[in-house]
Amino acid sequence: MADTSNKAMPLRIALLAQAADAAGLSADILVSLPAIQHIAVDGNFNAALQTAIQAVNQGQLVQLTLQCKPNEPQHRLVMLSGLAAAKNKIHPHAYLAGFAEGSVNSLEIALNQSRRQSADLSHQQTSEILAADQQFLTFFNMVDDIASRTVKTAGNTNHYWFTEPHKARVASLTFNANSDSESSLVLTQATGLQKAQSLLNASRLFFIVAGQNEIDLSVQLEQLKQRLIGFSDNLTANDNATLIALMVENLTQFQTDVSSATSSISLPTIVLQGASVTAVLQEISAISNALPKVIAEKSHYKTPAGSCFSPAPNSKGGVTFVYPGVGTVYPGMFREFHQYFPALFAQLEREGNLKEMLQAEKTYGENPAEMTLGELAIAGVGSSYLLTQLLCEEFAVKPDFALGYSKGEASMWASLGVWKNPHALIELTQTSPIFTTAISGKLTAVREAWQLTDADEITWNSFVVRCDSASIEALLPEFPRAYLAIIQGDTCVLAGCEATCRALLKKLGKRGIAANRVTAMHTTPALSQHSQVSEFYTQPLCDQLPTDIKFISAAGLLPQNQNVPVNIDSQSIANSIADTFCTTLDFTALIRTAREQGARLFVEIGADRQTSTLIDKINRTDNVTTESCTIAANAKGGEDIVTLLKCIAQLITHQIPLSLSPLLQGLEEQVNTLELRSASSANTTPNTTQGEPV
């Protein structure tokens, strides 16, 4: 039985969670370690764990499994001392820091042994009755969750395991709670990260076909079809390996061709996606039939599955990152990304408070709460920052232009390497009177403009109305407490006193869709906050500033600025944000100005695709949908990774330079795993434990 006194020696046992098909420790590491001692859980989990702990304390290397069958694939936990792991440069997935059994106070005892307090726990899991095999799997899964930084919530949904800055993840497991056989384990975060999940697999297929002309493309499509036609949707293990290898071959060949071609050579490129071989064959058939018309009309071809083709794109040199405004974030956004980009999330966590940056408690809570204006603003900037790093750092996409919708301008400067410490704005936004009381909450700026006291009631609202701006502007003198806040394609946003806005809409003969959000941005009362907004956004700049991105601000549309580009200095940037913030936003004019300057491919960098929809409407109105189009990196209601792959596919068919490494790495890892599985050589396989920098 475990020592249940408060004087139990702290444990620091390194744990590696290795799934049934995962590689073991490499041969060169095993040479410097004792022979593996196999311990099976059988019918008593506590006894097996206690035996394993004693063996590790005696310097042994232990493999804990459900059944003592070393050569059969099964989940296994490798256990060794923390010191041995460090000496051999092994990055553990977690540490076992405390274990106690046989007491209803087992958790308290285990915490004491681990030299932790209950307040240190970032996750607790308690079970009343579990069989020994279930206890082992729960233990294994918790180690895996710590290494993958994943929290599993009710409803079988996962999200990133957020922590406070510089605070390790600490978890507890309690089995047979409230009984004499109760036992508890305390696990702590280590430096190991689980491997990134593959973006592509046999259920998420992705092929690229390039050719000089219609005939060449047709030939390439037919060749791919012939290579796929022998597969069924019920893939055998060999079929799966062959299909994955085919994707690797296809993507590698494309990347080689692109890198070896001169910059003046651009081949028309088709991207095919599907959830099965049959689905991809259907996509090939559809694009083959549409090919003559698409090429003749130089139109943009897209399917719901994500296949796409732009025969004569005019996008190179015109990639424009568009940052959405406040209010696009939604519960559960990006919940899958960390499993595919673990190193990126580790980097973001080191840079600042990722939990606050995404407003995680409200964004990922089991009952997502309505956010304040400040919280929406923080999460909006945070989501844009994350997506920018993902596209620029992981896929090496380089924008030529950048612009923002409303407060999206702040996201632009924060995300693209201009502001030195954008994380500093998080706490400031939460406490600044600008966002808490002046143009939201009590609306003190509005009260001042309307000459109201604190006791006077204001019922503020904004309405999206399908109407031209001139018709609204003509009526504004009759309704002094209503404001034209935003002009956006075929709609406008009317804001102000709710009753006044409704009266104006009635006279206009239009129906408005109420936003039910209290914000006086882009209205006349906000002008009183211009100096405060400018001061708020006066931020120190990075030592090295981007020189190959042209930043476009809506402030340049104002008469006093005369379309002069924003100077990249702290004060000029702050003034441009204040100008945009405190005046009517003409988003239609902003997009037209961007197109005049060379913007062609508008890539929305933020949660959802609301801004893409607006730009699409503006482009249709201006009849420029062939020359200019939009791509959304995210979409509410869709799978994060599927939407991201659609974004990457469209960038490829628009012949935008990028890296396919994130796609290939996961595929190549699958090829290696399948080869290892067939070779059945678990003890001489490469070490796949990924280390997190410390």
N, C-alpha and C positions, 0 to 999 in steps of 0.2 A: 504493500500500500504506500502511496505517496506521503511524503512528510507534510503533515497538515499544520505544522507550527509556523509562526511568523518568521522563524529563523532559517527557513529553507533557503538553500543557496540559489541565487538567480540562475535561470537557464539562458543559454544563448546557443540554441541548436539551429543550425542552418537547414532550411527545408527547400527542396526542389520538387515541384509538382510536375510529373511527367505523365502525359496522357498515354493511352494504350498504343497509339501509333507514333509516339514521339521518340526522338533519339535519346540515347543515354549519354553518360559522360564520355568524353573522348579517351582514346587509348593512352595518349600521352599524360593525361591527368590521372587516370587509373593507376598508372605505374607508380606514382608517388603517394598513393593512398593504400590503406589496408584492403584486403580482399572484402568484397561486399558480403555482409551478413544478411541473409534473407529472413525476414520475420513476417509471419502471416497473422492476420487479425483473427481468423477463424470465428469462434463464438464469443470472444471477450475482448472488446476494443481496449478497455483500460489496461488490462493485463499485457496486451501486446504493445501498447504505447509505453507502458512502464518498462518493459523489457528493452524496448528500443532506446529509451532515454538512458538506461543504465549502460547499454552497449556503447552509445555515443560518448558518455562520460568516461568510459574506459578506453577511448581512442578509436573505436570501431567506425566503419562506414556501413550504414544500415539502409536497406531497402524495405520499406513497409508496404505490404500489399494485402489484398483480401485473401488470396490463396497462395500457398507456397509452391508456385509453378513458374520458376524463373524464366523459362523459355517461351511462355505463352503471353500474348499481348494482353496487358491489363494496366489499369491506372496504378501508379506507384509513387510513393513519396520517398525520395532520397534524403537521408538525415545524416549530418555530420556536424562536428563542432564548428562554431563560428570562426574560431582561430584557424582550423584546418582549411575552411573555405577561403579565408582571406589569404593564407599562405599560397594556395593553389590558384588564386585569382578567379575563384568561382563566385558568380553573382547569385546569391540565394534569392528565391522568390519571397521568402518570409523567414522570420525567426520564431521558434517556439520559446517564449519567455517565461511561461508559468504553467504549471499543471497541478491540480489538486483533485482528490476524490474522497468519497465516503463522508461527506459533510454537506449540510444544507447551506453552509457558508463557503462552499468551494470557490465561488468566484472571488470573494474577498481574499481568500487565502492565496489563490493563483495570482491576483493582482499584487498582493504583498510580495510574493516571491519574485514577480517581474519588476518590482520597484516602480509600479505604476499605480495611479489612482483611478477611481471610476470615472472621473471627469476626463481622463485621457482617452477613454474609449470612443472611437468614432463609429463603431458598429458593434451591436450585440445581437447574438442569435441564441435563442433558448428553445429547447425541445423537452417535452415531458417524457415521452417514451419513444426510443429509437432502438432498433436492433443493431448489433455490432457492425454489420456491413453498411448500414445507413450512417452510423456514426463516422466510419472511415471515409465514406464519400462526402459527408458534410465537412469533415476536416480537410480533405483533399480540395474540395471546391472553394473553401475559404482561402486556402493558400493560393489557389489559382486566381481568385478574385482580387487578392491583395497584389499579386504580380501583374494582373491586367488592369488594376485600378478600377474595378467594376463593382457597382452596388446593384444587387438584384432587389427589386421592390415588388410590392403586391401587384398582381395582375401580370406577373411574368415579364415585366419590362426592366430593362437595364439602363443605367446611365453612369457617367464618370463618377468615381469616388473622390469627391472634393474634400479638401482639408484646409485648415487655416495655414497661412504661409509658414514654412519652415517647421511644420508639425507633422510627424510621422503618423501613418495610419496604424491604429491599434484596434484589434478586434478580439472579441471573446466568444467562445462557444461553451454553452452549458447543456449537458445531457442529463436526462432523468431528473429534471428540476424538481425541487421540493420533496425530495425523498432521501433515504439514507444512502442510496447508491448514486447520488448526484455527483457529477464531476464537471470541472471547468478547465478550459485551456485559454491562455492569453497569447495571441499572435501579434507580431509587430512587423512593420514594413522593413524590407531589406532593399538592396540596390538592384535586384534582378527585375527585369520586365519580361512578361510573356511576349512571344513573337507576335508581330503584326498579323492580323488576319489578312488573307488574300482578297484583294478587290475583285478578282476574277476567279471563276471556278467553272465546273461543268454545268452549273445552273445560272451562271452569269457570263455568257460568252461574248467575246469582243474580237472582231477581225477587221483588218484594214486592207483595202484594195485600192491601188493607185495605177493610173494608166495615162498615156499621152492623149488619147482621144476616145470616142465612143466605142470604136471597134476594139481597141486595146482593153478598155474597161470591161467590155462584154466577155472577152476572152478570159480575163482574170477572174471575173465572177463565175464563169463556167468551170474553171479549174478548181476554185474553192468548193463549188457545189459538188464536183466529182469526188473530192477528198472527204466531204462530209456525208455523202449520200449513203455510205456503208454503215454509218452508226445508227443504232436505235436509241430511243429515249430511255430504255432500261439498260443503262451502261454497265458492263462488267468492269471489274477492277482494271483489266488490261485496256478496255475501251476508254475508260476514264483517263488512264495514264497517256494513251495515245492522243486523246483529244486535248489534254492540257499541253502536251508537247507540241501539238500543231499550233496552238495559240502562241506559244513561246517562239516557235519558228517564224510565224507570220509577223508578230510584233517586232522581233529582232531584225528581220529582213527589212521591214519598213524603216526602223530607226537607222539602220546601216545605210540604206538608200538615201535617206534625208540628210544624214550627216556627211555623206560623200558628195552630194550634189552641190553645185555652186548656188549662190544666193539668187541668181537670176532664173534658176530652173525651178518651176513649181508645177507639179503634176496634179491634175484633178484627182481628188481622193474621196473614196467612199468608206464610211465606217458602218459596220454591220453589228447589231447587238440582238441578243435573244436569250430566253430563259432555258432553251433546250436546242438540240441540233435541229429538230423539226421546225422550231420557231425561226432559227437562222435561215434555214432553207426557204421558208416562206418569205422572209425578208429579202433574200436573194432574188426570188421570183418577182416580188413586187417592184424592186428597184430596177430589175432588168426590163420589165415592161414599161416603167416610167422614164427610163433613161433618155430616149430620143426627145421627148417633150421637155424634160428638165434641162437638157443641154441646149435645145433650141431657144427656150425662153429665158435661160440663165437664171432660173428660179432656185429657191432653196427647198430641198426635199427633206422632210423629217417624218418619222413614224412614231407612234406611241411607245414602241419598244426601245427607241433611242437611236435607231439607224438614221443616217443623215448623209446628204450630199449637196455640196455647193460647187457647181461646175466652173464658175468663173468668179471666185470671191475677190472683192476689192478691199480686204480687211487688213492685210499686212501693213503695219505702220499706223494702223488706226484703231488698235485695241484700246478700249476705254473702260476703265473700272468705274462703275456707278455705285455709289454708296447710298442706301435707302435711309429714310428719315426715321423719326420716332414712331413706335407702334407696330413695327413689323414682326417683332419677336413673338414666339408662341411657345406654349408648354411642350417640353420634350424635344425642342430643336437640337439637332446635332447629337442626339443621344448615342448614336452608333460610332461616331468618328474616332473616338479614342481607341477603339479596338483595332482600327485599321492604321492609325497614325500614333502609336504610343510614344514614340520619341518626340514628336511635335508637342504632345500634351505635357510631357515631362519638361520640355524646354519652356513652354508657356507658364508652367507652374513655378519654375525657378525664377522667371522674369518678374512675376508679380502675383497678385491675389486673384487666381483664376476663378475661385468661388464667387467673389464679388464681381468680377469682370462680366460674368454671365448671369449674375443674380440667381445663383443656383437654387437657393432655398425656395424661391417662387417659381422658377422656370422648371425645376425638376421635382418639386414637392408632390406628394401623393394627392394633395388637393391644391393645385396651383392657385395662388391668390392674385387678385387684381393688382397691378403695379401702379405706383405713382409715376408722375411724369419723369422725375429724376431717375427712378429705377428703370423705366423704359429706355431712357437716354443711355444709361450705363450699359444695359444689356445689348442695346442696339450697336453701340460702339464696340463692345466686346465681341459680338457675333461677327461683325465686319472685320475686326482685327484677326480673329481666328481664321476666317476664310481667306483673308489676304495672305497670311503666313502659309496656309495649306497650299494655295495655288502657286505662290511665288517661290517658296522654299522647297516644297515637295515636287511640284511639277515644273518648276523653273519657267513659269509664265511671266512675261515682262510687259506691263502696260505701257502704252505710249501716251495716253491721256488719263485724267482722273477728274471726276466731278461728284457732287453730292446733291441729293434731294433734301432741302431744308437742313436739318441738323446733321444730315449725312456728310456735310462738309467737314464737321469736326471729326467724324470717323475717317475721312480721307486723310487728313493731316496726321491723325493718330496712327494709322495703319501702314503708311507707306514710307516710314523711315524719316519723317520730318521732325516730329516732336521727340525730344530726348527721353522723356519719362511720362508717357500717356497714362500709365497706371496711377499717377498722382492725382489725376482728375476724378478718380472714382469717389474718394472720400469727399472731395470738394463739391462734387455734384450732389451728393447726398445731403450736404449741409447748406449749400448756397441758397440765400433768399431768392435768387433769380428763379430757381426751379421749385422751391418749396412754397413761396408765398407771392412773389411778384406777378409772374405770368401763369401761375397755377395755384391750387389751394385757395387761399383767401383772395387772390387776384388784387393785391394792393396797387399794382400799376393801373389796373382798370378802375379801381375805386378813385384813384387820384384823377384820372382822366375824366371820369364821369362826375366827379365832385360828390362822392358818396362817403358816408361814415362807415365805421366797422359794423355798425348795427344794421345797416341797409343790406337787404338780401340781393344777391346776384345769381341769376340762373343762366349760366353760360353754356353754350353748345356750339357745335360746328356741323355743317351739312354739306354733303357732296351733292351737287346739282348738275344735271346735264344741260349746259347752257353756255353761250359765248360770254366772254368777260364784259364786252361792251354793254350788253343788255343789263347786266348787274350794276355796272358802274354808273349807268344813267339813272338808276333808282337810289343809289346810296345817299345823295343829299336829303332825301325824304326820310331816311332811316339812319340817323346819326350813330346809333349803337349797333349797327351791323357793318361788317368789314369784308371786303374781298381779300381773302387770305392767300389763296393759291390758285394759279391758272395752270391746268394740266390737261392738254389735249382737248377732248370734247367735253370735259367737265371742269367745274370750278369748286373751290371750297369756300363756303360762306361761314363766317364765325362772328360771335358776339352774343348779345342778349337773345336768349332763345325766342322770346315772344316777338322781338323786333325782326329776327331772321325769318320766323314763320310768316309774319305779316308781309315782309318783302317777297318771299317765295309765292305767297298767295297772289300778290299784285302782278308778279312775273308770270303767273300761270304755270308754275313748275313745282314738282315734288322734289323734296330733298331727303337724302338718307342721313339720318342723325348719326354722328360718330360717338356721341355721349362721352366725349373726352374734354377735360377742362384744360385748355392751353390757349394763351393769347399770343403765341408766336405769330409773326407775319401780320400783325394788326397795328393800328395807330398807337394804342396804349403801350405797346412794347417799345416804342421809340424812347420812352423815358428811361429805359434800361440799357440804352446803347453803350454808354461808358462803362457800366458794370459788366456787361457781356464781353466787351473788348478787354477789360482788365482780367476777367476770369480766364479768357483764352490766350492771354499773353504768356506763352510757355517757352522755356529754353529749347533750342533746336539741337539736333544731332551734329556731331563734329563734321561728319561727311554727309552731305545732302544729296538726294537723287538729282541727277542732271539730265536724265533721259526721259523724264515724265513731264508732260505739260499739264499743270493744274489749272482747272477752269472753275471759277466761282460765279455764282449767280449775282454777286455784288458787282461784277463787271458790267452788268446790264443796266445798272442805275445811271441816271444822267450825270451825276457828279463823278463817276468813274470812267465813263466813255470807253468801255470795252478794253481798258488797259489791263493787261495780265497782272495777277497778284505777285508782288515781289516776295521772294522767299526769305523773309525775315520775321521775327516774332511779332512786331507791332503790325506790320501789313497783313499778316495772316489773321491776327486777332480782329483787326478792323473789318476785314472782309467777312468774317463769320458774323460779327455784330451787324454789319449792313444787311446780310442775308436774313439773319434772325429777326430783325426788327422791321422789315418791310415786306410788302406783298411779294410772294415768290412766283415768278413767271417761269415755270418749269418748261413750258413749250418753247419759249424763246431760248432758254438755256440749252436745250437739245439742238435747236436749229443753229445756234452759235457754235456748239461743239462740232456739228457736222461741217460747218463752213471752215473750221480750223483743221479738219482732216479726220475727225472721229468717224469710225465706220461700224465697228463691232462693239456694241455696248454690253458689257458683262456685269451683271448685278452681283455685288459682293456683300451679302447680308442675308438675314433670315427671310425666307419666302421670296416671292417673285412679283410683288406689287409694282415696283418701279419698272420692271420689264414690260408689264402690261401697259403701263402709261406710255412708255416709249414706243411700243408697237403701234398704239393708236395714233401717236403723233406722226410716226413714219407713214402710216396708211393715209392719213389726212394729207400729208405732203407728197404722197405717191412716190416714195423712195424706198419701198420695201425690198427692191432688188439690190440697191446699193448699200443699204444700211439695215442691220437687224440686231436682235438682242439674244442674249444667253443668260439664263439664271443658274447660279451655282447651287441654289437650294429652292425647295418648294414645299410649303406646308401641305401635309396630307400624303406626301410621297416618301419613299424610302430614301434616307440621306445619301446612301452610296449609289443607288440607281440614278438619282438626280445628278450627283457629282459626275458619274460616268457619262451621262448625256451631255453635260457641260464640256467635259474633256473631248468627247467625240466631235462636238460641233467646232471646238477650237482646232481639232485636227483637220476636219474637212475644209475649214477656212484657211488652212495652211499656216497657222500660227505656230512658230517654233515653241516646242515644249519638250519635257523629258517624259519618256515612257517607263522610266525606272520603277516608279511605284506600282505599275501594272505588272511589270516583268518580275520584280522581286518575289511577289507572292506566288506567281506561277512557277518560278524556278524552285521555290521552297517546296511546293507541292510535288514537283517532279522528283526532287531529292527524297522526300518522304515516301513516295510510292516506290522508289527504287530500294530504299532501306527496308520497307515492309516486305518486299519480295525477296530481298537478300536474307532477312531474318538474322541480322547480325547486331543485336542490340548493344553488345559490350564493346564494339569497335567502331561505333558511329560517331560522327562529328558532334561536338558540343553546340547545342542550339540556344543556350541560355544567353539572352541579350542583356547587357549591362546598362544600367542607367548611370550617367556621369554623376559624380558626387564632388 
